Amino acid sequence: MGFGRGGRICMLECEHLHYQYPQSDRLALCDIQVEIVPGEFVLLLGESGSGKSTFLRALNGLVPRFYGGAIAGNVRLHGQSLDQLTQRQIVTSIGFLNQDPERQLLLDTVRRELAFSMENLSISPEQMRSRFAEISHLFGLGPKLSSQTDQLSGGEKQRLALASILTLFPSILLLDEPTSQLDPVHADEVLQLLRRLHEEMGMTIVMSEHRMERCYHLADRILYFDQGRIRFDGTPRQFAASAIQNKSWLPYLPVVAQGMAEYCGDQDIPLTVKEARKLVQKQKLAIPLSFHPGWGNVTISRQSRNCEVLSLRLGTAGYREKPDVLRQLNYCMYEGDRIALFGENGAGKSTFAKALVGTVPLTSGELQWFGKPVQIDYLENTHRYVGYLSQNPNDYFMHETVEEELLFTCTLDKCRTKEEIQTRVDEILSKMELTSYQKHHPHDLSGGERQRLALAILLASEPEVLILDEPTRGMDRKQKVRLAEYLRVLPAKAVLLITHDVEFALLYANRISVLYDGTIVTDNHPQEVFTNSLTYAPQMYRVLRKNASLTNENDWEQPRS
């Protein structure tokens, strides 16, 4: 065991750590000095590209071992430099989940994926069976053990990747947005599991997350990153108090804290729905719902339903092992719709999107775009007016630089001059906040930056309809607000956005649909859905509804002081 400054026992220690990626002209990490003690739960905050993911990679040696680049300073595990440790010593002590679960899944079935790490380390068959049973039960993977990994939903892949890491029983978990693709129920389940591992098993957890409303209260400690430096190191309540003074930090608080800040006076800012409800009741505050951050940006009334963009009648679609993921589904999109589609992991949301654009053909039913029936082989035709963003942004990268990706897409429009193309590229780079990365390789970007680039490539073709599958993954709240503003003013006739991010949907959507078991069970305007939902209600709706919140949030403990 290592000892840090003042004789503290340290599990992980960074000493004057600097790091720069290959082909980059700036430091990704700059003079990082931090000690992490056994049993801490550390939450990393900061905007996309601020250094959080790089910091996690440095803690387990992925930079520079895998990514290359220039590094200075030292990272120690139990007092030993990572340079002096074997890969086996590192992986048995540190479990790492990166932003993209696709990159961590190597084998073809869930069963083989769970067993892979244990087999590599020659764990005895008896131990393997015991761990396999325990982990698959904890993550609810029993019914999926024979499933092909490439047929899992994004959320199911995320749970499988985390489960595979835990089969090695590491003492430290490094998690890069572990709930980004999970529906609210499964996100709560994973976070409650992490809480148990931390509080009951003493596991050390270092986690980056943009959905603070779900995990802020779990942390013992906050590290706030800005341009590769740690600008704040303290408790969650200390960070909340600092954010009142430094308004630029407010977006990194839970939404409930942002909304209630001006009503608190000398009291602590409420960090959970439970705390906020107590404050409202104690002070008898009469707070209109309109004070919610972002409220009023979306027009609730829908445009005329005379202009039908899409019509799906009795649509059925699926895969060889499950041909009826969608079952006799009826759905229409209208001009002016800005739709948020919710549903649990595995409900069929991504399959629904793929069926609309033709990558998963309908086995029965009728699909019409702009009033015209389309055939089974309609993929070749729909791409001209429908832009589809899948869950994996890497699917959209074919060139060596960010700028080249956009130039290629804009060049497909033969009507533009060279100057007009460059102007269009510069405009999109600016709106997606990618100008400073235009000479970077797409795969050198952070998860949020890659997500924005994939969206930029899609928008460059100026489609009439957008279908976006989890477009906010990896984005901080500031970027989500800007994206919502951008999508609202786009000339696109309709936008369908698949998401688990209810706070973003509140900023953006004028229509909410919920998919369950292959069919649409809810389709209404946001105020109606959010007011009456237990699962999909944003934080401030829970604060202001008359009855106590019925989610397990009422059982959460107070945040650490």
C-alpha positions in Angstrom: 0.0 0.0 0.0 1.3 3.5 -0.9 1.4 6.5 1.3 0.7 10.0 0.0 1.3 13.5 1.4 0.8 13.7 5.1 1.2 9.9 5.5 -2.3 9.1 4.0 -2.8 5.6 2.6 -3.2 5.9 -1.1 -4.5 3.5 -3.7 -3.9 5.7 -6.7 -1.7 8.7 -6.9 -0.8 11.1 -9.7 2.3 13.2 -9.3 2.8 16.2 -11.6 1.2 14.3 -14.4 1.2 15.8 -17.9 0.0 14.1 -21.1 -0.3 14.9 -24.8 -1.9 12.8 -27.5 -0.1 12.0 -30.7 -0.6 14.7 -33.4 -2.1 17.0 -30.8 -0.8 20.5 -30.2 -2.1 20.8 -26.7 -1.8 19.0 -23.4 -4.8 16.8 -22.5 -3.6 16.7 -18.9 -1.6 19.4 -17.2 0.1 19.1 -13.9 -2.3 16.7 -12.3 -1.6 16.1 -8.6 -4.2 14.0 -6.8 -4.4 11.1 -4.3 -7.3 8.7 -4.1 -7.6 6.8 -0.9 -9.2 3.3 -0.4 -13.0 3.3 -0.4 -13.5 6.8 -2.0 -16.2 7.5 -4.5 -14.8 10.2 -6.8 -17.0 11.9 -9.4 -15.3 13.7 -12.3 -17.1 16.8 -13.7 -16.3 19.1 -16.5 -17.2 19.8 -20.1 -16.7 17.3 -22.9 -12.9 17.3 -23.8 -11.8 18.8 -20.5 -9.6 15.7 -19.7 -11.9 13.4 -17.7 -11.6 10.4 -20.0 -7.9 10.9 -20.4 -7.5 11.0 -16.7 -9.3 7.7 -16.3 -7.1 6.2 -19.1 -4.0 7.5 -17.3 -5.0 5.8 -14.0 -4.9 2.4 -15.6 -2.0 3.0 -18.0 -3.9 3.1 -21.3 -2.1 6.4 -21.9 0.5 6.1 -23.1 0.6 2.2 -23.4 -2.3 2.0 -25.9 -2.7 5.6 -27.2 0.9 6.6 -27.4 1.8 10.2 -27.0 4.1 12.0 -24.6 3.8 11.7 -20.8 5.6 13.2 -17.9 5.1 12.7 -14.2 4.0 9.5 -12.5 1.0 7.4 -11.7 1.2 5.0 -8.8 -1.0 2.0 -7.8 -0.5 0.9 -4.2 2.8 2.9 -4.2 4.2 1.3 -7.3 4.6 3.1 -10.6 2.3 1.7 -13.3 5.5 1.4 -15.5 6.8 -1.2 -13.1 3.6 -3.3 -13.1 2.6 -6.0 -15.5 -0.7 -5.8 -17.4 -2.0 -8.7 -15.3 -1.3 -6.8 -12.1 -3.1 -3.8 -13.4 -6.3 -5.5 -14.7 -6.8 -7.6 -11.6 -6.7 -4.4 -9.4 -8.4 -1.9 -11.7 -11.5 -2.4 -13.8 -12.1 0.1 -16.6 -15.3 0.8 -18.5 -14.8 3.3 -21.4 -17.4 5.5 -23.0 -18.0 3.1 -25.9 -19.1 -0.4 -24.8 -18.7 -1.6 -28.4 -14.9 -1.3 -28.1 -14.8 -3.6 -25.0 -17.0 -6.4 -26.3 -14.8 -8.9 -28.1 -16.7 -12.2 -28.4 -19.9 -13.3 -30.1 -22.2 -14.3 -27.2 -23.0 -12.9 -23.8 -21.8 -16.2 -22.1 -18.4 -16.2 -23.8 -17.9 -12.5 -23.2 -18.5 -12.9 -19.4 -16.1 -15.9 -19.3 -13.4 -14.3 -21.5 -11.4 -12.3 -18.9 -11.5 -15.1 -16.3 -10.2 -17.6 -18.9 -7.4 -15.2 -19.8 -6.3 -15.1 -16.2 -6.6 -18.9 -15.7 -9.1 -18.6 -12.9 -10.1 -22.0 -11.6 -13.3 -23.6 -13.1 -14.9 -23.6 -9.6 -14.3 -19.9 -9.1 -15.4 -19.1 -12.7 -18.7 -20.9 -12.2 -19.3 -19.0 -8.9 -18.5 -15.6 -10.3 -20.3 -16.2 -13.5 -23.5 -17.1 -11.6 -23.3 -14.1 -9.2 -22.5 -11.5 -11.8 -25.0 -12.6 -14.4 -27.7 -12.6 -11.7 -26.6 -9.1 -10.4 -27.0 -7.6 -13.9 -30.0 -9.6 -15.0 -28.1 -11.2 -17.8 -29.4 -14.8 -17.3 -32.0 -14.7 -20.1 -29.4 -13.2 -22.5 -26.6 -15.6 -22.0 -27.0 -17.2 -25.4 -27.7 -14.0 -27.2 -25.3 -12.6 -29.9 -23.5 -9.5 -28.5 -24.0 -7.6 -31.8 -27.8 -8.0 -31.4 -27.9 -6.4 -28.0 -29.2 -2.9 -27.5 -26.8 -0.1 -26.5 -27.9 -0.3 -22.9 -27.6 -4.1 -22.8 -24.0 -3.8 -24.2 -23.2 -1.3 -21.5 -24.4 -3.6 -18.7 -22.6 -6.5 -20.2 -19.3 -4.6 -20.5 -19.5 -3.6 -16.8 -20.5 -7.1 -15.8 -17.5 -8.5 -17.6 -15.2 -6.1 -15.7 -16.6 -7.2 -12.3 -16.0 -10.9 -13.0 -12.3 -10.1 -12.0 -13.4 -8.6 -8.7 -11.2 -5.5 -9.0 -10.6 -3.3 -6.0 -10.9 -0.1 -8.1 -13.5 0.8 -10.7 -12.8 3.5 -13.3 -16.1 4.3 -15.1 -16.5 6.6 -18.1 -20.2 7.5 -18.3 -21.5 4.0 -17.2 -25.2 5.0 -17.5 -25.1 7.0 -20.7 -27.1 4.4 -22.7 -29.3 3.1 -19.9 -33.0 3.8 -19.4 -33.9 5.4 -16.1 -34.8 2.1 -14.4 -31.7 0.3 -15.4 -29.5 3.4 -14.7 -30.9 3.3 -11.1 -30.2 -0.4 -10.8 -26.6 0.0 -12.0 -26.0 3.0 -9.7 -27.5 1.2 -6.7 -25.2 -1.7 -7.4 -22.2 0.7 -7.6 -23.4 2.2 -4.3 -23.5 -1.3 -2.7 -20.0 -2.1 -4.0 -18.7 1.1 -2.6 -20.5 1.2 0.8 -20.7 -2.5 1.6 -17.6 -3.9 -0.1 -15.3 -0.8 0.2 -14.7 -0.6 -3.5 -12.9 2.5 -4.7 -14.8 4.1 -7.6 -13.7 6.9 -9.9 -16.5 7.9 -12.3 -17.1 10.4 -15.1 -20.8 11.2 -15.7 -22.8 14.0 -17.3 -26.2 12.9 -15.8 -25.5 14.4 -12.4 -29.1 14.1 -11.2 -28.6 10.3 -10.8 -25.2 10.1 -9.2 -24.1 13.4 -7.6 -25.4 12.3 -4.2 -23.3 9.1 -4.3 -20.0 10.9 -4.4 -17.6 11.5 -1.5 -15.5 13.8 -3.6 -15.7 16.0 -6.7 -12.9 16.7 -9.1 -13.8 19.4 -11.6 -11.7 19.4 -14.8 -11.2 22.4 -17.1 -8.7 22.4 -20.1 -6.8 19.4 -18.7 -6.4 20.8 -15.2 -8.2 20.0 -11.9 -9.8 23.3 -10.9 -11.7 22.0 -7.9 -11.2 19.2 -5.4 -13.7 18.9 -2.6 -17.0 17.5 -1.4 -20.3 17.7 -3.4 -21.7 20.3 -1.1 -18.5 22.4 -1.3 -18.7 22.3 -5.1 -22.4 23.3 -5.0 -21.5 26.3 -2.8 -18.7 27.2 -5.1 -21.0 27.0 -8.1 -23.2 29.7 -6.6 -20.2 32.1 -6.7 -18.8 30.8 -10.0 -21.9 30.7 -12.3 -20.1 28.9 -15.1 -20.0 25.8 -12.8 -23.8 25.7 -12.3 -24.5 23.4 -15.3 -22.4 20.7 -13.6 -24.8 20.5 -10.7 -28.0 18.3 -10.7 -30.9 20.1 -12.4 -32.8 20.3 -9.2 -29.9 22.2 -7.6 -29.7 24.6 -10.6 -33.4 25.3 -10.4 -33.6 25.8 -6.6 -30.4 27.8 -6.1 -32.1 31.2 -6.0 -34.6 30.1 -3.5 -32.2 28.8 -0.9 -31.0 31.9 0.9 -28.4 30.9 3.5 -29.4 27.3 3.4 -27.6 24.5 1.6 -28.7 24.0 -2.0 -30.8 20.9 -2.3 -29.0 18.2 -4.3 -31.8 15.6 -4.6 -35.5 15.7 -5.2 -36.2 14.7 -1.6 -34.2 17.7 -0.2 -35.9 20.1 -2.6 -39.4 18.9 -1.7 -38.6 19.4 2.0 -37.4 22.9 1.3 -40.5 23.7 -0.7 -42.8 22.4 2.1 -40.8 24.0 4.9 -40.7 27.4 3.4 -44.2 27.1 1.7 -42.7 28.2 -1.6 -45.1 28.8 -4.4 -42.8 28.1 -7.4 -44.2 28.0 -10.9 -43.0 25.1 -13.1 -41.8 27.8 -15.5 -38.7 28.4 -13.4 -37.3 25.0 -14.4 -34.1 25.5 -16.4 -35.0 25.5 -20.1 -38.8 25.7 -19.5 -40.6 27.6 -22.2 -38.0 27.0 -24.9 -40.3 24.5 -26.6 -43.7 25.3 -28.0 -46.1 22.7 -26.5 -48.8 23.0 -29.1 -48.0 21.0 -32.2 -48.2 22.3 -35.7 -51.1 21.3 -38.0 -51.5 17.6 -38.5 -52.3 18.0 -42.1 -48.7 17.7 -43.3 -47.8 14.0 -42.7 -44.1 13.2 -43.1 -44.2 9.5 -42.2 -46.9 6.9 -41.8 -46.3 3.3 -40.5 -49.3 1.0 -40.5 -49.2 -2.4 -38.7 -45.4 -2.6 -39.0 -43.6 -5.7 -37.9 -39.8 -6.0 -38.0 -37.0 -7.8 -36.2 -34.1 -10.2 -36.6 -33.7 -13.9 -37.3 -33.6 -14.9 -33.6 -36.5 -12.5 -32.8 -38.5 -11.6 -35.9 -41.2 -9.6 -34.0 -39.2 -6.9 -32.1 -41.8 -4.5 -33.5 -45.3 -5.9 -33.5 -48.1 -4.5 -35.6 -46.9 -1.0 -34.8 -48.8 2.1 -36.0 -47.1 5.5 -36.0 -47.2 8.9 -37.8 -44.8 11.8 -37.9 -45.9 15.3 -38.9 -44.2 18.4 -40.1 -43.0 20.4 -37.2 -42.7 17.4 -34.9 -39.7 17.3 -32.5 -40.2 13.9 -31.0 -38.4 12.3 -28.0 -38.8 8.5 -28.0 -38.4 6.8 -24.7 -38.4 3.1 -23.7 -36.5 0.6 -21.7 -33.3 -1.0 -23.0 -34.3 -3.7 -25.5 -37.8 -2.4 -26.0 -37.1 -2.0 -29.8 -36.3 1.7 -30.1 -33.2 1.3 -32.3 -35.0 -1.4 -34.3 -37.8 1.1 -34.8 -35.4 3.7 -36.2 -33.7 1.2 -38.4 -37.0 0.0 -39.8 -37.9 3.6 -40.7 -34.8 4.0 -42.8 -34.6 0.5 -44.2 -31.6 -1.1 -42.4 -34.0 -3.5 -40.8 -36.7 -4.3 -43.4 -40.3 -4.6 -42.4 -41.6 -8.2 -42.6 -45.2 -6.9 -42.8 -47.1 -3.6 -42.8 -46.9 -0.5 -44.9 -44.5 2.4 -44.6 -45.0 5.8 -46.3 -42.7 8.7 -46.6 -44.3 12.0 -47.6 -47.5 10.2 -48.6 -45.7 7.7 -51.0 -45.5 4.0 -50.2 -41.9 2.6 -50.0 -40.8 -0.9 -50.9 -38.9 -3.5 -48.9 -35.6 -2.3 -50.5 -36.1 1.3 -49.7 -32.8 2.0 -48.0 -31.2 3.2 -51.3 -34.0 5.8 -51.7 -34.5 7.1 -48.1 -30.9 8.3 -47.6 -31.6 11.2 -49.9 -34.1 12.8 -47.5 -33.7 11.0 -44.2 -30.6 11.5 -42.0 -30.0 8.6 -39.5 -27.6 8.8 -36.6 -26.9 5.4 -35.0 -25.7 4.8 -31.5 -22.1 4.3 -32.6 -20.5 7.5 -34.0 -17.5 5.6 -35.2 -19.7 4.2 -38.0 -19.6 7.6 -39.7 -15.8 8.2 -39.9 -13.9 7.4 -43.1 -11.3 10.2 -43.4 -8.1 11.4 -41.7 -9.3 14.7 -40.2 -12.5 16.2 -38.9 -12.5 18.8 -41.7 -12.1 16.1 -44.4 -15.1 14.2 -43.1 -17.3 17.3 -43.5 -15.8 18.3 -46.8 -16.6 14.9 -48.3 -20.2 15.1 -47.2 -20.7 18.7 -48.5 -19.0 17.8 -51.8 -21.8 15.4 -52.5 -24.0 18.4 -53.3 -22.9 19.1 -56.9 -24.7 22.4 -56.9 -22.2 24.1 -54.5 -19.0 25.9 -55.5 -15.8 25.2 -53.7 -16.1 28.4 -51.8 -19.7 27.6 -50.8 -18.6 24.2 -49.6 -15.8 25.6 -47.4 -18.2 28.2 -46.0 -20.7 25.5 -45.1 -18.0 23.3 -43.5 -16.8 26.2 -41.4 -20.4 27.0 -40.3 -21.0 23.5 -39.2 -17.7 23.2 -37.3 -18.6 26.4 -35.5 -22.1 25.3 -34.5 -20.9 21.9 -33.3 -17.9 23.5 -31.5 -15.4 21.5 -33.5 -13.4 24.3 -35.1 -10.3 23.8 -32.9 -10.4 20.1 -33.8 -10.7 20.4 -37.6 -7.2 19.0 -38.2 -7.5 16.1 -35.7 -8.2 12.5 -36.5 -11.8 11.6 -35.6 -10.7 8.7 -33.4 -8.5 11.0 -31.3 -11.6 13.0 -30.1 -13.3 12.4 -26.8 -16.6 10.5 -26.8 -18.7 13.7 -26.7 -16.6 15.3 -29.5 -17.0 12.2 -31.7 -20.7 12.3 -31.1 -20.9 15.9 -32.2 -18.8 15.1 -35.3 -21.1 12.3 -36.3 -24.0 14.6 -35.9 -22.2 17.3 -37.9 -21.6 14.9 -40.8 -25.3 14.0 -40.8 -26.4 17.7 -40.7 -24.0 18.6 -43.6 -26.2 16.7 -46.0 -29.2 18.8 -44.9 -31.8 16.0 -44.7 -35.5 16.8 -44.6 -36.0 14.4 -41.7 -33.6 13.5 -38.8 -33.7 10.2 -36.8 -31.1 10.4 -34.0 -30.3 7.5 -31.7 -28.9 8.7 -28.4 -27.3 11.9 -29.9 -26.5 13.5 -26.5 -24.2 10.6 -25.3 -21.0 12.1 -24.0 -22.2 15.7 -24.1 -22.2 18.0 -21.1 -25.3 20.1 -20.2 -24.0 23.3 -22.0 -23.6 21.3 -25.2 -27.0 19.7 -24.8 -28.6 23.2 -24.4 -26.9 24.4 -27.6 -27.8 21.2 -29.4 -31.5 21.6 -28.4 -31.4 25.2 -29.6 -29.8 24.2 -32.9 -32.3 21.3 -33.6 -35.3 23.5 -32.9 -34.3 26.0 -35.6 -33.2 23.4 -38.2 -35.1 23.6 -41.5 -35.7 19.8 -41.1 -39.4 19.0 -41.4 -39.4 16.5 -38.5 -36.9 15.1 -36.0 -37.2 11.8 -34.1 -34.8 11.6 -31.2 -34.3 8.3 -29.3 -33.1 9.1 -25.8 -33.0 8.2 -22.1 -32.2 11.8 -21.2 -35.4 13.3 -19.9 -33.8 16.6 -19.0 -32.7 17.0 -22.6 -36.2 16.0 -23.9 -37.7 18.8 -21.7 -35.4 21.3 -23.5 -36.1 20.0 -27.0 -39.3 18.0 -27.6 -42.8 19.0 -28.4 -44.0 15.4 -28.5 -43.2 12.4 -26.4 -43.6 8.7 -27.4 -42.9 5.7 -25.3 -42.2 2.3 -26.8 -42.8 -0.9 -24.8 -42.6 -4.5 -25.9 -42.5 -3.6 -29.6 -45.4 -1.2 -29.6 -46.2 2.5 -28.8 -48.0 2.8 -25.5 -47.8 6.5 -24.9 -47.9 9.4 -27.4 -48.6 12.9 -26.1 -47.2 16.3 -25.5 -44.4 16.6 -22.9 -46.3 18.3 -20.1 -48.9 15.5 -20.1 -46.3 12.7 -20.1 -43.9 14.3 -17.6 -46.6 15.2 -15.2 -48.1 11.7 -15.0 -45.0 9.5 -15.4 -43.2 7.9 -12.5 -40.3 6.8 -14.7 -39.8 9.7 -17.1 -40.6 12.7 -15.0 -37.7 15.3 -14.9 -36.4 16.3 -11.5 -38.3 19.5 -11.1 -41.6 17.9 -12.0 -40.9 15.5 -9.1 -40.2 18.4 -6.8 -43.4 20.3 -7.7 -46.0 17.5 -8.1 -48.5 17.3 -5.2 -47.7 13.7 -4.1 -44.3 12.5 -2.9 -42.0 11.0 -5.5 -42.7 7.3 -5.9 -39.2 6.5 -7.2 -36.5 4.9 -5.0 -35.0 8.4 -4.7 -36.9 8.8 -1.4 -34.7 6.0 0.1 -31.4 7.7 -0.9 -29.2 9.0 1.9 -28.1 12.6 2.2 -25.2 13.7 0.0 -21.8 13.8 1.7 -21.1 17.1 3.4 
